[in-house]
Amino acid sequence: MKLCQFGDPNREKPGLIDGQGRLRDLSALRDAITADDLSPAGLAALAAIDPDSLPLVPGTPRLGVPYRGISKLVCIGLNYSDHAAETGLPIPSEPIIFLKSTTAICGPDDDTIQPRHSTKLDWEVELAVVIGSEARYVSEDRALDHVAGYCVMNDVSERAFQMQSSQWDKGKGCDSFAPIGPWLVTADEVPDPQSLDMWLDVNGRRMQSGNTRTMIFGVATLVSYCSAYMTLRPGDVIATGTPPGVGMGMKPEPVWLKPGDEVALGIEGLGQQRQRVVAWPG
């Protein structure tokens, strides 16, 4: 299934994408898609709905975050060996964990707002893993049983803020720095999360091109590892790192986003995003 929410910010309705790629309205059956719907039982109930029984949504409405109830957004740094090399940083011996603020989360095509005093705004296409059932001290061989599905995410980053200290969070958690979507694609439609092509363009120029097979730590390892340090609740997201081609790694000089730029990105089978960079208002 491909689950989504559509409409104005904070007023989104639940929807799903049918077999012909058309948006269907679920709002007669439920008020929203929530973290509770991501459990095995919740997903089974949604899968039992005949998409043809749901009304088609006309036009091309705004898409929001595909569901409600993200209690935390866990990110993994330097999880592609070639990305670590382009940043000049050593390949990690174990996953590097940091958190993005939940106020950074936004719809997949919402504007990226450049913060005040930002000088080094950057991009990162990432596979986002969505937890469906509570995970605590989960073994690696059972880790994927706790995954509801997958999304596209842009781990927007302000490198000047990020590198001001050894803690990356303030360069990662600004408003609009975590567009998620367009859909949540359930795990049954992604039989191997370690074989997905991914890409990102800036102003029509291909900047990132990679595949999840080159992760240093795969999805199962990351779910298991994170669950040893924090309880992963339904709806929680793990952003699994980015392939090479970020702005800070460009040669001979880094390339930074500025107002007016357009970023497009996607992952095989998971859909695409598009953001316009705008200045902080006022």
C-alpha positions in Angstrom: 0.0 0.0 0.0 0.9 3.6 -0.5 -0.6 5.7 2.3 -0.6 9.5 2.4 -2.3 12.6 3.7 -3.4 15.5 1.6 -4.7 19.1 2.0 -3.7 22.3 3.7 -1.2 22.2 6.6 -2.6 20.9 9.9 -5.9 20.1 8.1 -4.8 17.1 6.0 -7.2 14.2 5.2 -6.1 10.6 4.9 -5.7 9.0 1.6 -4.1 6.1 -0.4 -2.8 5.6 -3.8 -4.6 3.0 -5.9 -3.2 0.6 -8.4 -3.4 3.2 -11.2 -1.5 5.8 -9.2 -4.6 7.8 -8.4 -5.2 9.5 -5.0 -8.2 8.1 -3.1 -10.0 9.8 -0.2 -10.1 7.8 3.1 -11.7 10.5 5.2 -15.1 8.9 5.3 -13.6 5.9 7.1 -11.1 7.6 9.5 -10.0 11.1 10.5 -6.3 10.6 9.9 -3.7 8.0 9.4 -2.0 7.7 12.8 0.8 5.7 14.3 -1.8 3.2 15.5 -2.6 2.4 11.9 1.0 1.3 11.3 0.8 -1.8 13.5 0.4 -5.1 11.7 -3.3 -5.1 12.7 -3.8 -1.5 11.6 -2.1 -2.1 8.3 -4.2 -5.3 7.7 -7.4 -3.3 8.3 -6.3 -0.7 5.8 -5.3 -3.3 3.3 -8.8 -4.8 3.5 -10.3 -1.6 2.1 -11.2 -1.8 -1.6 -9.6 1.3 -3.1 -12.2 1.3 -5.9 -14.8 2.0 -3.1 -13.2 5.2 -2.2 -13.8 8.5 -4.0 -11.1 9.9 -6.3 -9.5 13.2 -5.2 -9.7 15.7 -8.0 -6.7 17.9 -9.0 -3.3 17.8 -7.4 -3.7 18.8 -3.8 -0.8 19.4 -1.5 0.6 16.3 0.2 1.5 16.4 3.8 3.5 14.0 6.0 2.0 10.6 5.2 0.8 10.0 8.8 0.5 11.6 12.2 2.3 10.6 15.4 6.1 10.8 14.9 7.5 10.9 18.4 11.1 11.1 17.3 13.2 11.3 14.2 16.4 9.4 14.6 19.2 10.0 12.0 22.3 8.1 11.1 25.4 10.0 10.0 28.0 9.0 7.5 26.3 5.7 6.7 27.6 5.5 3.1 31.3 4.9 2.7 31.7 7.1 -0.3 29.8 10.0 1.4 32.1 9.7 4.4 35.1 9.9 2.0 33.8 13.1 0.3 33.4 14.8 3.7 36.9 13.9 4.7 35.7 12.1 7.8 36.6 8.5 8.8 34.3 5.6 8.1 32.4 5.0 11.4 33.0 1.7 13.3 29.4 1.8 14.6 26.4 3.9 13.6 26.5 7.6 14.4 23.2 8.6 15.9 21.7 12.1 16.1 18.1 13.4 16.4 16.3 16.0 14.3 13.6 18.1 15.9 10.0 17.0 15.1 9.3 20.6 14.3 11.6 20.1 11.3 9.1 17.7 9.8 7.0 18.9 6.8 5.3 17.8 3.6 7.4 16.4 0.7 6.9 19.5 -1.5 6.7 22.2 1.1 9.2 25.1 0.8 12.6 24.7 2.4 13.0 27.8 4.6 16.6 29.1 4.9 17.1 30.1 8.5 18.3 33.5 9.6 22.2 33.7 9.4 22.3 30.6 7.3 25.3 30.5 4.9 25.8 26.8 4.1 22.5 25.2 3.3 22.8 21.6 2.0 20.8 18.6 0.8 20.7 14.8 1.6 18.4 12.3 0.0 17.7 9.5 2.5 15.7 6.3 2.9 13.4 6.8 5.9 12.4 3.7 7.9 9.0 3.9 9.6 8.5 1.8 12.8 5.2 -0.1 13.0 5.5 -2.0 16.3 7.4 -1.1 19.5 11.0 -2.1 19.3 13.3 -2.5 22.4 16.4 -4.6 22.4 15.4 -6.2 19.1 17.7 -8.7 17.5 18.9 -8.0 14.0 17.2 -11.1 12.5 13.8 -9.9 13.9 14.3 -6.1 13.3 12.4 -5.9 10.0 9.4 -7.4 11.7 9.0 -4.0 13.4 9.1 -1.9 10.2 5.8 -0.7 8.8 7.3 0.8 5.7 9.5 3.3 4.0 9.5 6.9 2.8 11.7 9.4 1.0 13.3 12.1 3.2 15.5 15.1 2.5 17.8 15.6 5.5 18.2 19.3 4.9 21.3 20.5 6.7 22.9 23.9 7.6 26.6 23.0 7.6 27.8 26.2 9.3 25.4 25.5 12.2 26.2 21.8 12.2 30.0 22.2 12.4 30.0 24.9 15.2 30.3 22.1 17.8 30.7 18.3 18.0 26.9 18.0 18.3 25.1 18.2 14.9 21.6 18.8 16.0 21.3 22.6 15.6 22.3 22.3 12.0 19.8 19.6 11.3 16.6 20.5 13.2 15.5 23.9 11.8 12.0 24.3 10.6 11.3 22.6 7.2 14.5 20.5 7.4 12.8 17.1 7.3 10.4 16.8 4.3 8.9 13.3 4.4 6.8 11.6 1.7 5.0 11.7 -0.7 3.8 8.4 0.7 4.5 5.7 3.2 5.1 2.6 1.2 4.4 -0.5 3.3 7.1 -3.0 3.8 5.4 -5.8 1.8 6.0 -3.6 -1.3 9.7 -3.2 -0.5 11.0 -6.8 -0.3 14.7 -5.6 -0.2 15.3 -2.2 1.3 19.0 -2.7 0.4 18.6 -2.5 -3.3 16.9 0.9 -3.9 18.2 3.5 -6.4 18.1 7.0 -5.1 18.8 10.4 -6.6 18.7 14.2 -6.0 18.8 17.1 -8.4 19.4 20.8 -7.8 18.0 23.2 -10.4 17.8 20.2 -12.8 21.4 19.1 -12.3 22.0 15.6 -11.0 23.9 15.9 -7.7 23.3 12.6 -5.9 23.0 9.2 -7.4 23.3 6.1 -5.3 21.8 2.9 -4.1 21.0 1.7 -0.6 23.2 -1.4 -1.2 26.2 0.7 -0.3 25.1 1.5 3.2 27.7 0.7 5.8 25.0 -0.4 8.2 21.8 -1.8 6.7 18.2 -1.2 7.8 18.0 -4.3 10.0 21.2 -3.4 11.7 20.1 0.1 12.4 16.7 -0.8 13.8 18.4 -3.3 16.1 21.1 -0.9 17.1 18.9 2.0 17.8 16.5 -0.2 19.8 19.3 -0.9 22.2 19.6 2.7 23.2 16.0 4.0 23.0 12.5 2.5 22.7 11.3 2.9 19.1 7.6 3.5 19.1 5.1 3.1 16.2 5.5 6.0 13.9 9.1 6.8 14.8 11.4 7.4 11.9 15.0 6.3 11.3 16.7 8.3 8.5 19.4 6.0 7.3 22.1 8.3 5.8 22.9 9.7 2.3 25.0 8.7 -0.7 27.7 11.0 -2.1 27.0 14.2 -3.9 26.1 16.6 -1.1 26.9 20.3 -1.5 29.7 20.4 1.1 31.6 17.6 -0.8 31.6 19.4 -4.2 35.0 20.1 -5.8 36.7 22.4 -6.3 34.4 24.4 -4.1 31.3 23.5 -2.1 27.9 24.3 -3.5 25.2 25.8 -1.1 21.5 26.2 -1.6 20.1 29.7 -1.8 16.6 31.2 -2.1 15.1 30.5 -5.6 16.8 27.1 -5.9 14.7 24.0 -6.6 15.6 20.5 -5.2 14.0 17.3 -6.6 14.7 13.9 -5.2 13.4 10.4 -5.2 13.9 6.7 -4.3 12.9 3.8 -6.5 9.3 2.7 -5.7 8.9 5.3 -3.0 8.0 8.4 -5.0 9.5 11.8 -5.5 9.8 15.2 -3.7 10.3 18.7 -4.9 11.2 21.7 -2.7 11.7 25.4 -3.4 14.2 27.2 -1.2 12.9 30.5 0.3 14.3 33.0 2.7 13.1 33.2 6.3 10.2 35.7 6.2 10.8 39.1 7.7 
